[in-house]
């Protein structure tokens, strides 16, 4: 799974026994050499799906990490591109890779922005938010967008029930729940707490109108459903 430049098992274990924030500080320098970084293929596919919805002005990457999502913002936004994350280590890597981006250290549950953005995106971060926190997260993004602004993120189709990936996700979540039951501080990372129906209801509860678009370049499953959807949540015009 990892390149020779990626973290060792010892480093990953140390990260997993830390808090989420400190764990990412520890992993930051090698994060882009892990499978946890959003792939360029997915980023390109999202940008391609977003392009007909623009052009957008300013853009925000929520939980930006090392800044992979800036490739999407720069391809569809004509104005300021900004990122927010609570890991100082990840932001340091983002600054090295994207010196012209505006980067802010803050908790995504307490975003420090006025409604100034036309587009917000996020990649791979939602497993760090328990279901009870997701509504608050969406409300914070809503408050950071201008009226008519868009919040967009990819949501891959769940693996078929009983398949190897299905049991892998179940096993990972079970291991994390056991870890958090016996070890402090907790490390919140659950893959099965972000289901489409629940996500849609929470976005609508935060004031968004929600549309689902197929990410066509990533293909379709045997039943004809897309392998990945782009969730497009819009703040209504006021």
C-alpha positions as CSV (number, residue, x, y, z in Angstrom):
1,X,0.0,0.0,0.0
2,X,2.8,2.4,0.7
3,X,5.8,3.6,-1.2
4,X,9.3,3.3,0.2
5,X,9.1,7.1,1.0
6,X,5.9,6.6,3.0
7,X,5.5,6.1,6.8
8,X,6.8,3.0,8.5
9,X,4.5,0.7,10.5
10,X,6.0,2.2,13.7
11,X,5.2,5.7,12.5
12,X,1.6,4.7,11.6
13,X,1.2,3.0,15.0
14,X,2.4,6.1,16.8
15,X,-0.1,8.2,14.7
16,X,-3.0,5.9,15.5
17,X,-2.3,6.1,19.2
18,X,-2.4,9.9,19.1
19,X,-5.3,12.4,18.8
20,X,-6.5,13.2,15.3
21,X,-4.8,16.6,15.2
22,X,-1.4,15.3,16.6
23,X,-1.6,12.2,14.5
24,X,-1.8,14.3,11.3
25,X,1.0,16.5,12.6
26,X,3.2,13.4,12.9
27,X,2.1,12.0,9.5
28,X,2.2,15.3,7.5
29,X,5.7,15.1,6.0
30,X,4.9,11.6,4.5
31,X,1.2,11.9,4.0
32,X,1.3,12.4,0.2
33,X,3.1,9.1,-0.1
34,X,0.2,7.2,1.5
35,X,-3.1,5.9,-0.1
36,X,-4.9,8.3,2.2
37,X,-4.1,11.2,-0.1
38,X,-6.9,11.8,-2.6
39,X,-5.9,10.4,-5.9
40,X,-5.2,12.7,-8.9
41,X,-7.7,10.6,-10.9
42,X,-10.5,11.5,-8.5
43,X,-9.5,15.1,-8.3
44,X,-9.5,15.4,-12.1
45,X,-12.9,13.7,-12.3
46,X,-14.4,16.0,-9.7
47,X,-13.0,19.1,-11.5
48,X,-14.5,17.8,-14.8
49,X,-17.9,17.3,-13.2
50,X,-17.8,20.8,-11.5
51,X,-16.7,22.7,-14.6
52,X,-20.2,23.0,-16.2
53,X,-21.6,24.4,-12.9
54,X,-19.2,27.3,-12.9
55,X,-17.4,29.5,-13.3
56,X,-16.9,30.2,-9.6
57,X,-15.2,33.1,-7.9
58,X,-13.5,32.3,-4.7
59,X,-13.0,28.7,-3.4
60,X,-12.4,27.0,-0.1
61,X,-11.0,23.6,0.6
62,X,-12.5,22.4,4.0
63,X,-10.0,20.1,5.9
64,X,-7.5,20.8,3.1
65,X,-4.6,18.7,4.5
66,X,-1.5,19.0,2.3
67,X,-3.5,20.8,-0.3
68,X,-4.4,18.2,-3.0
69,X,-7.8,19.8,-3.4
70,X,-6.3,23.1,-4.6
71,X,-5.9,21.5,-8.1
72,X,-9.7,21.4,-8.3
73,X,-10.3,24.9,-7.0
74,X,-7.7,26.4,-9.4
75,X,-9.3,24.7,-12.3
76,X,-12.9,26.0,-11.7
77,X,-12.3,29.2,-9.6
78,X,-11.3,32.5,-11.0
79,X,-10.6,34.2,-7.6
80,X,-9.1,33.5,-4.2
81,X,-8.4,29.9,-3.3
82,X,-8.2,29.1,0.4
83,X,-7.8,26.1,2.6
84,X,-8.6,25.4,6.3
85,X,-7.3,22.6,8.5
86,X,-6.6,22.1,12.2
87,X,-3.3,20.3,11.8
88,X,-0.3,22.7,11.7
89,X,1.9,20.0,10.3
90,X,-0.4,19.4,7.3
91,X,-0.8,23.1,6.7
92,X,3.0,23.5,6.7
93,X,3.2,20.9,3.9
94,X,0.4,22.7,2.0
95,X,2.3,26.0,2.3
96,X,5.4,24.4,0.8
97,X,3.4,23.0,-2.1
98,X,1.1,25.9,-2.7
99,X,2.8,29.1,-1.5
100,X,0.2,31.3,-3.2
101,X,-2.8,29.8,-1.5
102,X,-4.4,31.4,1.6
103,X,-4.2,28.9,4.4
104,X,-6.0,29.1,7.8
105,X,-5.5,26.9,10.9
106,X,-9.0,26.4,12.4
107,X,-11.4,23.7,13.5
108,X,-13.9,22.9,10.7
109,X,-16.7,22.9,13.4
110,X,-15.9,26.6,14.1
111,X,-14.9,28.1,10.7
112,X,-13.7,31.7,11.1
113,X,-15.1,33.0,7.8
114,X,-17.8,35.5,6.8
115,X,-20.0,34.4,3.8
116,X,-17.3,35.2,1.2
117,X,-16.8,32.0,-0.8
118,X,-18.6,30.9,-4.0
119,X,-17.5,27.3,-3.8
120,X,-16.4,24.9,-1.0
121,X,-15.0,21.5,-1.5
122,X,-13.8,18.7,0.8
123,X,-12.0,15.4,0.1
124,X,-11.6,12.4,2.4
125,X,-12.2,14.2,5.7
126,X,-15.8,13.3,6.7
127,X,-14.9,10.1,8.5
128,X,-13.3,12.3,11.2
129,X,-16.7,13.7,12.1
130,X,-19.2,11.7,14.2
131,X,-22.7,11.7,12.8
132,X,-23.8,14.1,15.5
133,X,-21.1,16.6,14.3
134,X,-21.9,16.4,10.6
135,X,-24.9,18.8,10.9
136,X,-22.7,21.4,12.7
137,X,-20.0,21.0,10.0
138,X,-22.5,21.6,7.2
139,X,-23.9,24.6,9.0
140,X,-20.4,26.1,9.3
141,X,-19.8,25.6,5.5
142,X,-23.2,27.1,4.8
143,X,-22.3,30.2,6.8
144,X,-19.0,30.6,4.9
145,X,-20.7,30.6,1.5
146,X,-22.3,33.5,-0.3
147,X,-26.0,33.2,-1.1
148,X,-26.1,30.9,-4.2
149,X,-22.7,29.4,-3.2
150,X,-22.0,25.7,-3.7
151,X,-20.6,23.0,-1.4
152,X,-19.4,20.0,-3.4
153,X,-17.7,16.7,-2.6
154,X,-17.4,13.2,-4.1
155,X,-19.2,10.3,-2.5
156,X,-18.2,6.9,-3.8
157,X,-20.8,4.1,-4.0
158,X,-20.6,1.7,-1.0
159,X,-19.1,-1.7,-1.7
160,X,-21.5,-4.5,-2.3
161,X,-22.7,-6.2,0.9
162,X,-20.6,-9.3,1.7
163,X,-17.7,-8.3,-0.6
164,X,-14.1,-8.1,0.6
165,X,-14.1,-4.2,0.7
166,X,-17.4,-4.3,2.6
167,X,-15.9,-6.5,5.4
168,X,-12.7,-4.5,5.3
169,X,-14.6,-1.3,6.1
170,X,-16.6,-3.1,8.8
171,X,-13.4,-4.4,10.3
172,X,-11.6,-1.1,10.2
173,X,-14.5,0.7,12.0
174,X,-14.8,-2.1,14.6
175,X,-11.1,-1.8,15.3
176,X,-11.3,2.0,15.7
177,X,-14.3,1.7,18.0
178,X,-12.4,-0.8,20.1
179,X,-9.3,1.4,20.1
180,X,-11.3,4.4,21.2
181,X,-13.0,2.5,24.0
182,X,-9.8,1.5,25.6
183,X,-7.3,4.3,24.7
184,X,-7.2,8.1,25.1
185,X,-7.1,10.4,23.4
186,X,-9.6,9.1,20.8
187,X,-8.8,9.0,17.1
188,X,-12.0,9.5,15.2
189,X,-11.9,7.9,11.8
190,X,-14.9,5.9,10.8
191,X,-15.7,4.9,7.2
192,X,-19.3,3.8,7.7
193,X,-20.7,7.0,9.3
194,X,-21.3,8.9,6.0
195,X,-24.2,7.3,4.3
196,X,-25.9,9.1,1.4
197,X,-29.4,9.3,2.8
198,X,-28.2,10.6,6.1
199,X,-25.8,13.1,4.5
200,X,-28.5,14.5,2.3
201,X,-30.9,15.0,5.2
202,X,-28.2,16.7,7.3
203,X,-27.3,19.0,4.4
204,X,-30.9,19.9,3.9
205,X,-31.3,20.5,7.6
206,X,-28.4,23.0,7.4
207,X,-30.2,24.9,4.8
208,X,-28.8,23.5,1.5
209,X,-30.6,22.4,-1.6
210,X,-29.0,19.1,-2.7
211,X,-28.4,17.6,-6.2
212,X,-26.5,14.4,-7.0
213,X,-24.4,14.3,-10.2
214,X,-22.7,11.1,-11.6
215,X,-18.9,11.4,-11.8
216,X,-19.0,9.9,-15.3
217,X,-15.3,9.4,-15.9
218,X,-15.1,7.0,-13.0
219,X,-17.6,4.7,-14.6
220,X,-20.6,2.7,-13.6
221,X,-21.4,-0.4,-11.7
222,X,-23.0,-3.5,-13.1
223,X,-26.5,-2.3,-12.0
224,X,-26.0,1.0,-13.9
225,X,-25.4,3.2,-10.9
226,X,-22.4,5.5,-10.9
227,X,-19.2,4.3,-9.0
228,X,-19.0,7.8,-7.6
229,X,-21.5,10.7,-7.2
230,X,-20.7,14.4,-6.7
231,X,-22.9,15.8,-4.0
232,X,-23.7,19.4,-5.0
233,X,-25.2,21.4,-2.1
234,X,-26.3,24.9,-2.8
235,X,-27.0,27.7,-0.4
236,X,-30.2,29.4,-1.7
237,X,-30.2,32.9,-3.1
238,X,-31.5,35.3,-0.5
